[in-house]
């Protein structure tokens, strides 16, 4: 099993969720996060004063899948989250050793 964590622009959430559902991902966790990468934030004008926004609002989408579904999920997320502009995000893939469903006690793939 693998966990895919994708950092995406907030307005792309519905497209990414639908893309993951289309490949058979049964559960997704979404977290509001703030951060910056190469773009290093931006400046904004508020009431005539210019100020720097260092941390930009993003969403983190986490999904745990069987290893055989990882490449399809990555491709789907890339297609759904792509805008072609700086700040489209990143995808991280990490191994998951064990998953346990609290309600039933199921573990492994059955818990997904």
Backbone torsions as a table, in degrees:
resi	resn	phi	psi	omega
1	UNK	NA	150.3	179.5
2	UNK	-134.6	149.0	172.5
3	UNK	-107.9	128.1	176.0
4	UNK	-104.9	124.5	174.9
5	UNK	-115.9	118.3	-179.7
6	UNK	-114.9	128.7	174.5
7	UNK	-97.9	118.1	-173.1
8	UNK	-131.6	167.4	173.1
9	UNK	-72.6	140.8	-174.8
10	UNK	-56.3	-37.3	-176.6
11	UNK	-73.6	-4.8	178.9
12	UNK	-96.2	2.0	-174.3
13	UNK	-59.0	-48.9	-177.3
14	UNK	-60.1	-40.9	179.9
15	UNK	-65.6	-41.0	179.7
16	UNK	-67.6	-42.9	178.9
17	UNK	-60.4	-44.9	178.9
18	UNK	-64.4	-39.7	179.6
19	UNK	-64.0	-40.9	178.1
20	UNK	-68.4	-38.7	177.6
21	UNK	-63.6	-36.4	-179.4
22	UNK	-63.9	-29.3	179.4
23	UNK	-92.6	-1.9	175.4
24	UNK	101.6	14.0	176.0
25	UNK	-71.1	124.6	-173.3
26	UNK	-91.7	-20.3	-178.9
27	UNK	-145.1	141.6	-178.6
28	UNK	-137.8	140.2	174.2
29	UNK	-114.2	132.6	-179.0
30	UNK	-121.0	132.6	-179.9
31	UNK	-129.4	135.6	173.8
32	UNK	-78.4	126.7	-179.6
33	UNK	-131.7	167.2	176.2
34	UNK	-133.7	142.5	179.5
35	UNK	-177.3	-175.1	176.1
36	UNK	-151.0	157.2	176.8
37	UNK	-126.3	-129.5	-178.9
38	UNK	-65.7	-25.5	-176.7
39	UNK	-71.6	-18.8	175.7
40	UNK	53.8	35.2	177.8
41	UNK	78.2	-164.0	179.6
42	UNK	-158.0	171.9	177.4
43	UNK	-104.8	147.1	177.7
44	UNK	-130.7	157.6	177.9
45	UNK	-108.4	124.2	179.6
46	UNK	-134.7	116.9	-178.6
47	UNK	51.8	42.8	176.6
48	UNK	81.8	-6.0	179.9
49	UNK	-106.6	135.9	178.9
50	UNK	-92.5	134.5	177.0
51	UNK	-141.5	158.1	-175.2
52	UNK	-97.1	131.6	173.8
53	UNK	-101.8	104.1	-176.3
54	UNK	-78.2	-40.3	-177.0
55	UNK	-108.0	120.3	-177.5
56	UNK	-93.5	145.0	179.0
57	UNK	-71.7	132.1	177.9
58	UNK	-139.3	173.3	173.0
59	UNK	-120.9	141.9	173.6
60	UNK	-107.8	121.8	179.6
61	UNK	-109.1	118.4	179.6
62	UNK	-111.2	135.9	176.3
63	UNK	-145.9	135.8	177.1
64	UNK	-106.9	129.2	-174.2
65	UNK	-136.4	159.3	168.6
66	UNK	-61.9	147.4	-175.6
67	UNK	-55.6	-31.5	-177.6
68	UNK	-69.6	-17.5	-178.3
69	UNK	-95.1	-4.8	-171.4
70	UNK	-62.8	-48.2	-177.7
71	UNK	-62.4	-40.2	177.7
72	UNK	-63.8	-39.6	179.6
73	UNK	-66.5	-43.3	178.7
74	UNK	-60.6	-46.8	179.1
75	UNK	-60.1	-42.7	-179.6
76	UNK	-64.4	-42.7	179.8
77	UNK	-65.2	-43.3	179.6
78	UNK	-59.4	-47.1	-179.0
79	UNK	-64.2	-38.9	-176.5
80	UNK	-77.8	-33.5	-174.3
81	UNK	-93.2	-8.3	-174.4
82	UNK	-70.2	129.9	170.6
83	UNK	-121.5	-19.1	-177.5
84	UNK	87.4	-0.5	-179.5
85	UNK	-106.8	160.8	178.9
86	UNK	-60.2	142.6	178.9
87	UNK	91.4	14.0	178.3
88	UNK	-61.8	-28.4	174.7
89	UNK	121.5	-169.0	-178.6
90	UNK	-142.3	159.9	175.5
91	UNK	-125.5	129.9	177.9
92	UNK	-117.2	136.9	178.5
93	UNK	-120.5	125.0	-179.7
94	UNK	-130.4	149.0	177.7
95	UNK	-72.5	148.1	176.6
96	UNK	-119.9	121.4	-176.9
97	UNK	-78.4	-40.7	-176.5
98	UNK	-153.7	147.2	174.7
99	UNK	-131.4	134.9	177.8
100	UNK	-129.9	127.5	174.5
101	UNK	-82.1	119.7	-174.6
102	UNK	-62.2	-43.5	-174.5
103	UNK	-62.5	-42.2	-173.1
104	UNK	-110.0	-16.3	-177.3
105	UNK	83.5	1.5	177.7
106	UNK	-61.5	149.7	178.6
107	UNK	-136.6	167.1	-179.6
108	UNK	71.3	-148.3	-178.3
109	UNK	-58.3	-34.3	-179.9
110	UNK	-61.6	-26.4	-178.6
111	UNK	-79.4	-14.3	179.9
112	UNK	-75.2	NA	NA
